[in-house]
């Protein structure tokens, strides 16, 4: 049954080839004349005066973690949808309870204003 | 079968290489990207083991969501590598202990695999077998109680994330689209009736 995944493998191989060939071609064919001026900051005239890695607002973290939680919820929905006609009303009720519990979290999130970006 | 074995060893080698680079590379952002590669190769291994749904969920959840979070965290922590190095010897005993525990667990799994009589491995299934459907049959009927507990754990995660990180910042200037839309003409425009001014003569 793994033959069905051969196109995926081909896709990976082609993707790797396209990516690496583009870089290698530039590396091999490009002409190289290193110069310290080429690596220096230009145009604005400032030397770098602070680290390029700055702190993010913690809000991005909140959005990402909420995204993960609802992503997991969706992952639970896939096998349920595939098997729904076999597990019948019981499966429907089980997923109903699951979604109800998560909707409680969603309502809390909404009412607390975690989705607002002020 | 030999081609499958070749693919297996290829992805396993990539996985081991990526996992080694995660702990040896200097730049933490690069370490996260190597972790992405490690997850991706283990997803390929799971696909070879005919656990398609788990493989795709690994890519969807870990590569798609968790690694984004890891990148945020790595960037947010403002990591100074020199400070991290200072505590190395202090944390070494704990790290060794955890490492030994993991090695022991993996050893147990391997020993069990070698002790088991050959031929007890699960047989390969036919092309019309759906892993996802099997999971669905069991998860929402036989394992319905753990499934609902998973919902409760996710709910706790939502509440905890909001309680820990949500901060109000009163002074910020931001648009309120609802207020912008709800505005009426009389809030903004005032018509003043006044006499025309006389022209100076």
Boltz contact constraints between the chains, C-beta under 6 A:
constraints:
  - contact:
      token1: [A, 1]
      token2: [B, 127]
      max_distance: 6.0
  - contact:
      token1: [A, 55]
      token2: [B, 76]
      max_distance: 6.0
  - contact:
      token1: [A, 55]
      token2: [B, 78]
      max_distance: 6.0
  - contact:
      token1: [A, 56]
      token2: [B, 75]
      max_distance: 6.0
  - contact:
      token1: [A, 56]
      token2: [B, 76]
      max_distance: 6.0
  - contact:
      token1: [A, 58]
      token2: [B, 165]
      max_distance: 6.0
  - contact:
      token1: [A, 60]
      token2: [B, 72]
      max_distance: 6.0
  - contact:
      token1: [A, 61]
      token2: [B, 72]
      max_distance: 6.0
  - contact:
      token1: [A, 61]
      token2: [B, 165]
      max_distance: 6.0
  - contact:
      token1: [A, 62]
      token2: [B, 165]
      max_distance: 6.0
  - contact:
      token1: [A, 64]
      token2: [B, 68]
      max_distance: 6.0
  - contact:
      token1: [A, 64]
      token2: [B, 69]
      max_distance: 6.0
  - contact:
      token1: [A, 64]
      token2: [B, 72]
      max_distance: 6.0
  - contact:
      token1: [A, 65]
      token2: [B, 161]
      max_distance: 6.0
  - contact:
      token1: [A, 67]
      token2: [B, 65]
      max_distance: 6.0
  - contact:
      token1: [A, 68]
      token2: [B, 65]
      max_distance: 6.0
  - contact:
      token1: [A, 69]
      token2: [B, 154]
      max_distance: 6.0
  - contact:
      token1: [A, 69]
      token2: [B, 157]
      max_distance: 6.0
  - contact:
      token1: [A, 69]
      token2: [B, 158]
      max_distance: 6.0
  - contact:
      token1: [A, 71]
      token2: [B, 61]
      max_distance: 6.0
  - contact:
      token1: [A, 71]
      token2: [B, 65]
      max_distance: 6.0
  - contact:
      token1: [A, 75]
      token2: [B, 57]
      max_distance: 6.0
  - contact:
      token1: [A, 75]
      token2: [B, 61]
      max_distance: 6.0
  - contact:
      token1: [A, 79]
      token2: [B, 132]
      max_distance: 6.0
  - contact:
      token1: [A, 79]
      token2: [B, 135]
      max_distance: 6.0
  - contact:
      token1: [A, 79]
      token2: [B, 136]
      max_distance: 6.0
  - contact:
      token1: [A, 80]
      token2: [B, 136]
      max_distance: 6.0
  - contact:
      token1: [A, 80]
      token2: [B, 140]
      max_distance: 6.0
  - contact:
      token1: [A, 82]
      token2: [B, 132]
      max_distance: 6.0
  - contact:
      token1: [A, 82]
      token2: [B, 133]
      max_distance: 6.0
  - contact:
      token1: [A, 82]
      token2: [B, 136]
      max_distance: 6.0
  - contact:
      token1: [A, 83]
      token2: [B, 133]
      max_distance: 6.0
  - contact:
      token1: [A, 83]
      token2: [B, 136]
      max_distance: 6.0
  - contact:
      token1: [A, 83]
      token2: [B, 137]
      max_distance: 6.0
  - contact:
      token1: [A, 86]
      token2: [B, 137]
      max_distance: 6.0
  - contact:
      token1: [A, 87]
      token2: [B, 140]
      max_distance: 6.0
  - contact:
      token1: [A, 87]
      token2: [B, 141]
      max_distance: 6.0
  - contact:
      token1: [A, 91]
      token2: [B, 140]
      max_distance: 6.0
  - contact:
      token1: [A, 94]
      token2: [B, 140]
      max_distance: 6.0
  - contact:
      token1: [A, 94]
      token2: [B, 144]
      max_distance: 6.0
  - contact:
      token1: [A, 97]
      token2: [B, 148]
      max_distance: 6.0
  - contact:
      token1: [A, 98]
      token2: [B, 151]
      max_distance: 6.0
  - contact:
      token1: [A, 101]
      token2: [B, 151]
      max_distance: 6.0
  - contact:
      token1: [A, 101]
      token2: [B, 155]
      max_distance: 6.0
  - contact:
      token1: [A, 102]
      token2: [B, 151]
      max_distance: 6.0
  - contact:
      token1: [A, 105]
      token2: [B, 155]
      max_distance: 6.0
  - contact:
      token1: [A, 105]
      token2: [B, 158]
      max_distance: 6.0
  - contact:
      token1: [A, 109]
      token2: [B, 162]
      max_distance: 6.0
  - contact:
      token1: [A, 112]
      token2: [B, 162]
      max_distance: 6.0
  - contact:
      token1: [A, 114]
      token2: [B, 162]
      max_distance: 6.0
  - contact:
      token1: [A, 114]
      token2: [B, 166]
      max_distance: 6.0
  - contact:
      token1: [A, 118]
      token2: [B, 172]
      max_distance: 6.0
  - contact:
      token1: [A, 118]
      token2: [B, 174]
      max_distance: 6.0
